[in-house]
Every structure is written in C-alpha cells, then in structure tokens.
Amino acid sequence: MPLKNKIGKEQFPWGDFLIRLAAIAIPIALQNLLTTTASMVDTMMVAPLGEKSVGALGLCAQFSSLMFSGYWGFVGGGMLFFSQYYGADDDAGIERSYGLTWLCMMSVAFLFASLAIFFPETVMRLYTDKASIQRIGVQYLRIVGFAYVLQVFSMAVSALLRSTQRVQIPLIASAASVATNLLLNWILIYGKLGLPVMGIRGAALATTIAAAVNLAVLYIMAWRTGFPYLFHLKNHFSWNQAHVVTFFQKCFPILCNEILIGVGNMIINVTLGRQPESVIAALAVFRTIEGLIIGFFAGFSNAASVLVGTCVGGGQLKTAYERGKRLIYLCSGFIFLVGLILFAVRGPLLHAMSLSGDSYEAGTFFLGFFVIVAVIRMGNWIQNDTYRASGDAVYGTVLEIVFMYLMLIPCVLLAAFVWKLPYWAIFICCYVDEPIRYLLMQRHFYSKKWIKPVTEQGKAALKESF
C-alpha cells in the first residue's frame, strides 16, 4: 500500500519500485549488454583484418538492424498483450498472443535470411559504393543469413519470458551464446586448433552457431523450470477472430512505425555509406558502441513495458502513471553517466577497434556528440515503450514517422548531396528531430491519454480514474 506523508498525500513507494525495477531491468539489461558485447567482440576481433573489414561488418549490421525494424513491431505488440494478460492472470490470452507474435516474426526472419543468403551482392551495393567493402560484406552475409532465423526465434521466446517476469533465463542463454561466439571467433577467424583461416567468414559462422546455442539454452531452461506458456503448442494457434483483429489493431501502428523508421534509417545509412572509407569504419565502430549503450538501457525500457503494462492490465492505473514518470527520468540520467564514462576511455576503446588518424578523429566526434543526444533519445524511447505497453501504440508512432520523413531525412539528404557538408554536419542532422519530439512526448505523457487497457479489469478501472 502507498505510504502517506503528514498532510495525507500518498507517497510513492520508492523502495518497492526500485526492487521491482532492478529485478526485471538488470537481468534484461545484462542480457542486452551481452548481446551487444558480442557485436563489439566481433568488431574487435575482425579489426586486425583492416578498416575495410570493419566497415563491411558495420554495414552488414545495418542490414540486420533493418530486419530488427521489420519484426520489432510484433515484439512491441506482443509484449503489450503478454504483460497485460499476465497482470490479469489470463493464461489463454498469453498463449494465443505468443502464437501470433511468433508466426509474424518468423515470416520477417525468413524474408531477410533469403535476401542475405541468395542476394548478398544486391544488399551490399545498396549500402555502399565501395567495391572492396562490398566483396567482404558478401562473404559475411552468405553465412550469417542462416543465423537470422535462429536469432528472431530466440527474440520471440525472450519477449515472452521477459513479459512474464522470467528474465533470468534469457540472461543465461545470452551468456552461453556470447561465450560460444567469442571462442569460435578466435578459432575460426584466425584458424586455431588446426582449422583453416576463415577471416570474415569465420566471424559469420561463429555468429550462426552462437545463435543456435542461444535458442537451445532458452528451450532447455524453460522446460526444466516448468515454464507454463512456451510448450502449449495447440493453444498458441487456437485463435478466434476477435483476438486476431485486436492483436493486429494494436500491432499495426507499432509495425508501421518500426518498418518506416527502419527504411528511414536505411536511407540515412546509405547516405553515410557514401562517405570516405575512414568515416565508414569510424561509423561502424560507433554503431557498435551505440548499440552497447542503447542495448543495456533497453533493459530499462523493457522493464517499463512490464512494470507499467501489468499495472494497466490489472487495473492499477495510478500506479502505472507514477511508475512511468519515474522511469523516464531515471533512465535518462543513467545513460548520461554511462556515456560520460565511455567518452573518458575513448582512446583505448577506439584504438582497440583499429581506428587511427582520420577514422579515430571521426569516431571521437561521433561518440562525444552522442553523449549529449542520448539523454533525449532515451527519454523518447522510454516514453514510447510506456505508451505501447499501456495500449497507446499510435501517438509515438505518428510523431516519429512524421518527423523522420518531413524533417530528418530531408535534412540529411540536403546536407550530403546538395550542400555537400562535411560528415560531422551530416551526422548531427541524423538527430535533429529528437529535442522537438521529446517536448511533445512529455506533453502527451502528462495528459495521461496514453493509458488504454485491453483487459476487462483495466477497462473497468479506466472508467473510474482520471
């Protein structure tokens, strides 16, 4: 029960909130940190092969990010239903929602796997005009495409486990996957233990095997701990029309958001891929570090989905609002501190990834600017995930799409191809919309119009609240 101060006003239960936040966010954050650390390890272990290999690996990662945008709309929609049904103790609702989520995600995975395996030349020509980088990227994509199906499958399982507060299992699976990836990178890239030297192809094969390990550990641990939702296959596909319609109504705005944002980011990355090779290498390293930071704090964003979504589903709407408000500012403050620490150690960090001279200078600028803008960007991210978990998948989606296509992309294209500005000015244009969106997102948050339950308990409470 909330405490009250001397004048009778309810006090927020900080102790209980922080314990719940830590219990959910830290394992997820560590899992994401392990996943992004694997990307950093790939970059560091490929670095001795030269800047072109680092640049090619970074561009392939951008293609993976486009796939991420394609399926993440279903993850966001799925977690909305998982968390709210979990808060309402509706097991059947959770299982039906998982089946729909899994099917949609795997459709995206097979599409991108097919492109990577059968049409890698087309993919690389899209991302860069540098023939030497294209050749390296093609070798990587032909193999890593097989990992895409395994990775997306694992993400669907992890989303279900996280939303039902089984966050330790994905963490352990990620640890096993990263350890496998690290060992196999050493063996396959450089030809250790009597195996042939595979170079960039070794990194791709190591990633694929590590993805299989991740999925296997998830299923083994879920089975051994008696997880109730993952193995009821018949229930996963026992849909009715009302549930399917509601699912896609909630997922569609999120899906549109992620796909359109993914395409927008692809346009930006294609533009940056026309910069000098030193800048492409620096950008690849920066994206890896950015992924490390964002990946860690995505754990807190996922925690917002669970902590706020379960309250909305269970009809505790005031608690959901108070939790969401504190999550926004806590996460923004934490990411600023982490960014400062990384910038302070930029020297050894960037040199370890084979950056020197012009590429080191570019990497330093990217990292320094990001320390500032990451605070605002994380605030936008947390708020949007909070809205989605609470049933409002429209506001943040429309806002992000409108600003990207009417402001962000035109600025980047004009800066690069019309005004011929230097790389650092083009990079700044990539974040020009964040401060404006933050102010609009804050206004919407305090209006409380984002609280839109999908459960009967939540709907009943909404009539009595706000």
QUIFENLIN-V136278 format. One record per pair of residues at least 12 apart in sequence whose C-alpha atoms are under 7 Angstrom apart, sorted by the first residue. I is the first residue (numbers start at 1). J is the second residue. D is the distance in Angstrom with one decimal. If there is no record, write none. Layout:
# QUIFENLIN-V136278
I|J|D ; I|J|D
This chain:
# QUIFENLIN-V136278
21|303|6.5 ; 24|165|6.7 ; 24|167|6.4 ; 24|303|5.8 ; 25|299|4.8 ; 25|300|4.8 ; 25|303|5.1 ; 26|299|6.7 ; 27|167|5.9 ; 27|168|6.0 ; 27|171|5.9 ; 28|167|6.2 ; 28|171|6.6 ; 28|299|4.6 ; 29|295|7.0 ; 29|296|4.4 ; 29|297|6.1 ; 29|298|6.5 ; 29|299|4.0 ; 29|300|6.8 ; 30|171|6.7 ; 30|296|6.5 ; 31|170|6.6 ; 31|171|4.5 ; 31|174|5.8 ; 32|295|5.0 ; 32|296|5.4 ; 32|299|6.9 ; 33|292|6.0 ; 33|295|5.9 ; 33|296|4.9 ; 34|174|6.3 ; 34|175|6.4 ; 34|178|6.5 ; 35|174|6.5 ; 35|178|6.8 ; 36|291|6.0 ; 36|292|5.0 ; 36|295|6.4 ; 37|292|6.4 ; 38|178|5.7 ; 39|288|6.4 ; 40|288|5.8 ; 42|203|6.7 ; 43|353|6.5 ; 44|352|6.4 ; 44|353|4.9 ; 46|200|6.9 ; 47|353|5.5 ; 47|354|5.3 ; 48|354|7.0 ; 51|281|5.7 ; 51|354|6.8 ; 52|133|5.6 ; 52|281|7.0 ; 53|133|6.9 ; 53|136|6.4 ; 54|281|5.8 ; 54|284|6.8 ; 55|133|6.9 ; 55|280|5.6 ; 55|281|4.4 ; 55|284|5.7 ; 56|133|5.2 ; 56|134|6.9 ; 56|136|6.1 ; 56|137|5.0 ; 57|137|6.5 ; 58|284|4.3 ; 59|127|6.6 ; 60|137|6.4 ; 60|141|7.0 ; 66|262|5.2 ; 67|112|6.4 ; 69|258|4.7 ; 69|259|5.4 ; 69|262|5.1 ; 70|108|6.4 ; 70|258|6.3 ; 70|259|5.2 ; 71|105|5.1 ; 71|108|6.0 ; 72|258|6.6 ; 73|251|6.3 ; 73|254|4.8 ; 73|255|3.9 ; 73|258|5.7 ; 74|101|5.8 ; 74|104|6.8 ; 74|105|6.5 ; 74|251|6.0 ; 74|255|6.4 ; 75|101|6.8 ; 75|156|7.0 ; 75|159|6.8 ; 76|254|6.9 ; 77|250|6.1 ; 77|251|4.6 ; 77|254|6.8 ; 78|97|6.3 ; 78|98|6.7 ; 78|101|5.7 ; 79|159|6.5 ; 79|163|6.1 ; 80|309|6.7 ; 80|388|6.5 ; 80|389|4.5 ; 80|391|6.9 ; 81|94|6.8 ; 81|97|6.6 ; 82|94|5.2 ; 82|97|7.0 ; 82|160|6.7 ; 82|163|5.8 ; 83|163|5.1 ; 83|164|6.5 ; 83|306|5.6 ; 83|309|5.5 ; 83|310|5.2 ; 84|309|5.4 ; 84|310|4.9 ; 84|312|6.7 ; 84|313|4.1 ; 84|455|6.9 ; 85|313|6.5 ; 85|455|7.0 ; 86|164|6.3 ; 86|310|6.6 ; 87|310|4.4 ; 87|311|6.6 ; 87|313|5.3 ; 87|314|5.0 ; 88|313|5.8 ; 88|314|5.2 ; 95|229|5.9 ; 95|235|5.9 ; 95|236|5.0 ; 96|235|6.1 ; 96|236|4.6 ; 96|237|6.1 ; 96|238|6.4 ; 96|239|6.1 ; 98|236|6.2 ; 99|236|4.1 ; 99|237|5.6 ; 102|156|5.9 ; 105|152|6.8 ; 106|149|6.9 ; 106|152|6.7 ; 106|153|6.7 ; 109|148|6.0 ; 109|149|5.1 ; 109|152|6.2 ; 110|149|6.2 ; 113|145|4.5 ; 113|146|6.2 ; 113|148|5.8 ; 113|149|6.8 ; 116|141|5.2 ; 116|142|5.8 ; 116|145|5.0 ; 117|141|6.4 ; 117|142|4.3 ; 117|143|6.8 ; 117|145|5.4 ; 120|138|5.1 ; 120|141|6.0 ; 120|142|6.5 ; 121|138|5.8 ; 124|137|6.5 ; 124|138|6.7 ; 126|270|6.8 ; 127|269|7.0 ; 127|270|4.8 ; 127|273|6.0 ; 128|270|6.4 ; 128|273|4.8 ; 128|274|6.0 ; 129|274|6.4 ; 139|201|6.0 ; 140|200|6.0 ; 140|201|5.3 ; 140|204|5.5 ; 143|204|5.7 ; 143|205|6.2 ; 144|204|4.9 ; 144|205|6.5 ; 144|207|6.8 ; 144|208|5.9 ; 146|208|6.4 ; 147|207|6.8 ; 147|208|4.3 ; 147|211|6.0 ; 150|211|5.8 ; 150|212|6.1 ; 150|215|6.8 ; 151|211|5.7 ; 154|214|7.0 ; 154|215|5.2 ; 158|170|5.7 ; 163|306|5.7 ; 169|218|6.4 ; 169|221|6.5 ; 170|218|6.4 ; 173|214|5.0 ; 173|217|5.2 ; 173|218|5.7 ; 174|214|6.0 ; 176|214|6.7 ; 177|210|4.7 ; 177|211|6.4 ; 177|213|5.7 ; 177|214|5.0 ; 178|210|6.9 ; 180|210|5.5 ; 181|206|5.3 ; 181|207|5.8 ; 181|210|5.2 ; 184|206|5.2 ; 185|202|6.4 ; 185|203|5.5 ; 185|206|5.7 ; 188|202|4.5 ; 188|203|7.0 ; 189|202|4.5 ; 189|203|5.9 ; 250|393|6.4 ; 253|393|5.8 ; 253|394|5.6 ; 253|397|6.4 ; 254|393|5.8 ; 254|397|6.4 ; 257|397|5.1 ; 257|401|6.4 ; 260|401|6.8 ; 261|401|6.6 ; 264|404|7.0 ; 264|409|6.9 ; 268|409|6.9 ; 268|412|6.9 ; 278|358|6.3 ; 278|359|4.6 ; 279|359|5.7 ; 279|362|6.2 ; 281|359|6.7 ; 282|355|6.8 ; 282|359|5.1 ; 282|360|6.7 ; 282|362|6.0 ; 282|363|4.8 ; 283|363|6.7 ; 285|353|7.0 ; 286|363|6.2 ; 286|366|6.6 ; 286|367|6.6 ; 300|331|7.0 ; 301|382|5.2 ; 301|385|6.4 ; 304|324|6.6 ; 304|327|6.8 ; 304|385|7.0 ; 304|386|5.8 ; 305|385|6.1 ; 305|386|5.6 ; 305|389|4.9 ; 308|320|4.7 ; 308|323|6.6 ; 308|324|6.4 ; 308|386|6.7 ; 308|389|6.8 ; 308|390|6.8 ; 309|389|4.8 ; 309|390|5.3 ; 312|390|6.1 ; 312|453|5.9 ; 312|458|5.7 ; 313|453|6.0 ; 313|454|6.9 ; 313|455|5.5 ; 313|457|6.5 ; 313|458|5.0 ; 314|457|5.7 ; 314|458|5.7 ; 315|457|5.2 ; 315|458|4.0 ; 315|461|5.1 ; 324|386|6.5 ; 328|379|5.6 ; 328|382|5.9 ; 328|383|6.5 ; 332|375|4.9 ; 332|378|5.9 ; 332|379|5.8 ; 335|375|6.3 ; 336|371|6.3 ; 336|375|5.8 ; 339|371|4.9 ; 340|371|6.4 ; 343|367|6.5 ; 343|368|6.3 ; 346|364|7.0 ; 376|434|6.5 ; 376|435|6.4 ; 376|438|6.7 ; 377|434|6.1 ; 380|438|5.6 ; 380|441|6.9 ; 383|441|7.0 ; 384|396|5.4 ; 387|450|5.4 ; 390|450|6.6 ; 390|451|5.1 ; 390|452|5.7 ; 390|453|6.1 ; 391|450|6.9 ; 391|451|6.3 ; 391|452|4.6 ; 391|453|5.6 ; 391|454|6.8 ; 392|450|5.0 ; 392|451|6.6 ; 392|452|6.0 ; 403|433|6.3 ; 408|429|6.7 ; 408|430|6.3 ; 408|432|6.5 ; 408|433|6.3 ; 411|429|6.1 ; 412|426|5.7 ; 412|429|5.6 ; 412|430|6.5
